[in-house]
Amino acid sequence: QVQLVESGGGLVQPGGSLRLSCAASTSISSIYAMGWYRQAPGKQREKVASITSGGGTNYADSVKGRFTISRDNAKNTVYLQMNSLKPEDTAVYYCAAGTRPGSMDYWGKGTQVTVSS
């Protein structure tokens, strides 16, 4: 069982930056993939970014060039650096962990990100 706790959300103006953190209760070095997802009001949850144990990354087209996912295995933490934020980035952001390809098995409770002037 892996417990995930997100932090770093908040209110930011358009064009601003935030860094989300996801702390895992166990070592993440052997977890196949870690990812960030988001869900805006009235919309389905969507994948934002993911990173594998080998360091491979994948991003949604809507965030490419603005968001960066990274992992610190020593701290059992995954980060999502979000720059040039837009109002359409407003959502609850969830951290997830997958033990095998194509599956996210564990989820955090989410952190709210609001982009507004």
Phi and psi in degrees as a GROMACS rama.xvg file:
@    title "Ramachandran Plot"
@    xaxis  label "Phi"
@    yaxis  label "Psi"
@TYPE xy
-119.01  125.471  VAL-2
-101.678  135.637  GLN-3
-122.177  132.948  LEU-4
-127.064  117.865  VAL-5
-90.1102  152.763  GLU-6
-153.998  166.77  SER-7
103.747  -3.58978  GLY-8
-71.8867  172.281  GLY-9
162.231  -166.475  GLY-10
-100.532  130.229  LEU-11
-141.592  149.795  VAL-12
-78.0502  154.699  GLN-13
-54.3668  137.322  PRO-14
90.2087  -9.32948  GLY-15
-83.6993  -175.685  GLY-16
-131.2  153.551  SER-17
-145.759  152.124  LEU-18
-122.554  119.499  ARG-19
-91.4812  145.667  LEU-20
-123.152  148.357  SER-21
-132.769  109.993  CYS-22
-96.2074  127.914  ALA-23
-99.2582  150.895  ALA-24
-82.4947  -5.93381  SER-25
-141.161  171.501  THR-26
-60.2707  134.579  SER-27
-101.099  -1.35613  ILE-28
-62.1872  -29.2818  SER-29
-102.437  0.0725731  SER-30
-74.1658  132.708  ILE-31
-59.3588  -49.0239  TYR-32
-148.884  145.961  ALA-33
-118.552  145.968  MET-34
-147.394  163.222  GLY-35
-117.85  133.995  TRP-36
-126.45  163.558  TYR-37
-144.021  153.745  ARG-38
-138.423  117.579  GLN-39
-91.3578  158.033  ALA-40
-56.2672  129.764  PRO-41
76.6185  5.74628  GLY-42
-122.305  162.035  LYS-43
-77.1215  155.326  GLN-44
-65.1411  137.693  ARG-45
-130.126  150.806  GLU-46
-76.8995  135.288  LYS-47
-101.843  -50.4444  VAL-48
-161.994  156.169  ALA-49
-145.248  158.947  SER-50
-143.59  132.88  ILE-51
-89.3089  171.594  THR-52
-63.2179  -23.754  SER-53
-87.0955  -2.27917  GLY-54
96.0563  0.222358  GLY-55
-69.8418  137.977  GLY-56
-120.195  156.67  THR-57
-146.196  138.031  ASN-58
-130.835  149.721  TYR-59
-67.6317  146.831  ALA-60
-57.335  -33.695  ASP-61
-68.6695  -16.6481  SER-62
-117.742  -3.70707  VAL-63
-57.8984  133.984  LYS-64
85.9026  -11.0289  GLY-65
-115.551  -35.867  ARG-66
-108.42  147.989  PHE-67
-135.508  126.942  THR-68
-100.134  142.28  ILE-69
-148.992  163.975  SER-70
-136.84  143.74  ARG-71
-119.295  98.3133  ASP-72
-63.9973  -30.8826  ASN-73
-66.477  -30.2242  ALA-74
-101.347  0.307504  LYS-75
53.1224  43.1903  ASN-76
-133.323  141.618  THR-77
-117.209  142.312  VAL-78
-120.267  155.275  TYR-79
-133.319  105.589  LEU-80
-85.7886  122.631  GLN-81
-117.917  116.314  MET-82
-115.807  164.396  ASN-83
48.8628  49.0737  SER-84
-66.0796  145.987  LEU-85
-120.906  157.082  LYS-86
-55.3872  -32.225  PRO-87
-72.8479  -5.27074  GLU-88
-83.0867  -7.37087  ASP-89
-60.9332  125.008  THR-90
-178.3  171.099  ALA-91
-88.7836  127.787  VAL-92
-102.94  130.049  TYR-93
-116.393  141.03  TYR-94
-95.7012  144.812  CYS-95
-141.717  154.349  ALA-96
-131.065  134.759  ALA-97
-120.969  135.031  GLY-98
-93.8743  -7.02011  THR-99
-154.04  159.545  ARG-100
-57.619  137.976  PRO-101
80.7553  9.22234  GLY-102
-142.712  131.85  SER-103
-108.587  116.236  MET-104
-97.5358  -23.7153  ASP-105
-130.874  142.693  TYR-106
-134.541  144.583  TRP-107
-83.7297  -179.702  GLY-108
-89.2682  -11.9357  LYS-109
98.5262  157.086  GLY-110
-136.974  138.028  THR-111
-82.8301  132.25  GLN-112
-120.372  123.862  VAL-113
-124.002  123.3  THR-114
-111.092  110.146  VAL-115
-158.926  148.607  SER-116
